Amino acid sequence: MQLLRWLKQGYERFAPIAGAVFPWVGAALLLLAAGFGASSWRYAHSGLRTTGTITENVAAFVKAGGVEYYPRVRFRDESGELVQVTSKIGDEDAAFAPGDTVPVMYHAEDPQDAVIVSVWRTYPAAIVLGILGIALFDLGLILGRLWRQRTA
């Protein structure tokens, strides 16, 4: 019984504040997500595209413990020169097998800055901020509405 009373008191303190603040924080995060998405889109559509081959997955230890795998991709740039690049984004599991062909995007002035083209690798900040923004915005609206109904 004490737990239910404690939960009710916590809700009564949290709901009005969250209902007022969360929609604004969520909207701000959605605006940031749109900005990051537009920036990533501009970057992704200004580069040259080709197909590359995964040569290996480079294992690296992470500070938090465990291992992350960074795919190494080989492709030919527009001049025909062979370029090999290790991805800056790693995964806990090897996302690609050696020999897989993947789409690659690079800029002619710096082919060593090439990236493997996928939604999660091209738009990570926009996706994460968008999900958090939607969740906080909706949670704030729901809590605000429930609180107003309860106090009315």
HELIX and SHEET records of a PDB file:
HELIX    1   1 GLN A    2  HIS A   45  1                                  44    
HELIX    2   2 VAL A  119  THR A  122  1                                   4    
HELIX    3   3 PRO A  124  THR A  151  1                                  28    
SHEET    1   A 5 LEU A  82  THR A  86  0                                        
SHEET    2   A 5 VAL A  67  ARG A  76 -1                                        
SHEET    3   A 5 LEU A  48  PHE A  61 -1                                        
SHEET    4   A 5 THR A 101  HIS A 107 -1                                        
SHEET    5   A 5 ASP A 110  ILE A 116 -1                                        
END                                                                             
